[in-house]
């Protein structure tokens, strides 16, 4: 479970986490204890999706939005030497 530190500092496994930081990979039983004892200073974040799944979703969505460039919409070719003064 991932935890978001909203205020104050939290020391977890020898590392300090300040307001606005996220503590990744905390075991569920420890996370629940931290949340219950924090009086609202720590909140649980929703579960993250694996990276592979989000990459596949992005590819599917971008494939739908692709526009094929035809000759009339493409930019004309430019000679770089003629554009330099």
N, C-alpha and C positions, 0 to 999 in steps of 0.2 A: 504494500500500500504506500502511496505517496502522500506526504503531509505538507501543507502550506503553513508557514509560520507567519501569523498576522501581526503580532506585536511581541515585544520583549525578546530575549535571547534564549535559545534552547541549546543545551549541550547534549549531543548524541554521539556515542562512540568516540569520544575525545575531540570532537569537532564542534565549533560554535556555529549556530545558524541564527541569523538576525531576521528582523522583520522583512517580509517580502521574499524570503528564500524558500526553496522546496527541498525537502528531505526525501530522497528516492529510496525505494526498496525496503521500507521498514516492515518487519513481520507484523501480521494483523493483530496478534494479541498485545504486542507492545504498543502499536499505534493506537489501539482502542484505549489503553491505559493513559497514554499521553494526552489524547483528545479529552477524555473524561476529567482529567486532573488539571486541564489548562484554563478552565473558565472562559472558553471562547478564543484563546490566544492561538490555538492550533486547530486547523480544520483538515479533513480528509479530502483528497482530490479524487475525481473519478478515475477509473482504471484507464490506462493508456492502451491504444491499439498497437499491435506489432508494426514495425516499419514496413515490412513486406506488404501487408494488406493495404496500407495507405498509399504506397507507391503504385500498386495495381489499380486502385481507385482513381488516382490522378491520371494514369495513362488512359483509362477508359473515358474519363471526362474530357481530357484534352483531345482524344481522338474524335469525339463528337463535334468539337468546336473548330476543328481544322478546316481551313479554307484553301482550296487549291488555287495557286496563282496562275492566271492565264497570261498570254502574251500582252493583252491590252491593259492589264493591271500591274505588270512588272515595270520596274524602273528602267529607263534607257541606259545603255552602257555609256561610260564616261572615260575619256582618255585623261589619265592623271597629269601627264606632261602638258596638256593644253590648258589645264586649269591653273597652273602655277605661273605667276608673273615674273 
